[in-house]
Amino acid sequence: MTAAAFQASLLDCAEDVEIGPLGSTVRRRELTDGAWVDVRSRWIRGADTLFERLHTQVEWHAERRPMYDRVVDVPRLLCFVDEHEPLPDPVLTEAKRALDEHYAAELGERFATAGLCLYRDGRDSVAWHGDRIGRGSTHDTMVAIIVLGAPRALLLRPRGGGPAIRHDLGHGDLLVMGGSCQRTWEHAVPKTAKPVGPRISVQFRPRNVR
């Protein structure tokens, strides 16, 4: 498999990076069992500039995790920002503030933590899962994902199996999973044999949701 260099979009290379509006620009899709997904395409203007900043400035690290009878490499690089720690770029601070304001009434609390993932090429991925560690296993919650860099497929399917819904996200797109989504649905970023450039996802979660 050959990794492709990051192909920046001329529309997203602005020197000034800005957060767009939410409100009526957010498109919601109702799923099953009380789950839903919101999508706001190209929410971040100048997203490729933000991608380059995070790609070079974040202290990315590799992890190994037990799986069945062995320990394996996590197929992506990671950075976790806990509550009260500064986010690695002021645009992410602004994005979190906008998400807190937009979802305040529905979520009933603020987003607290940020997990950043760097997918270096098509070999990096995340398997089917729901964010069910902590309160996500028993309560409705939200996970807001900003995707920067090369577009990749994010798939969603009912937890017991069934047809998958595909979202191709990149260059500043926003996707928010809410309601029962973490308990009743799963999501994944599959590997691909196609040459693709690097991708960064930023996941904002409420306190005690992983």
Secondary structure, DSSP 8 states (H G I E B T S, - for coil): ---------GGG--SS-EE---GGG-EEEE-STTEEEEEETT-EETHHHHHHHHHHHS--B--EEEETTEEEE-SSEEEEE-TTS--SSHHHHHHHHHHHHHHHHHHSS-EEEEEEEEE-STT--EEEE---SBGGGTS---EEEEEEES-EEEEEEETT----EEEEE-TTEEEEEEETHHHHEEEEE---SS----EEEEEEEETTB-
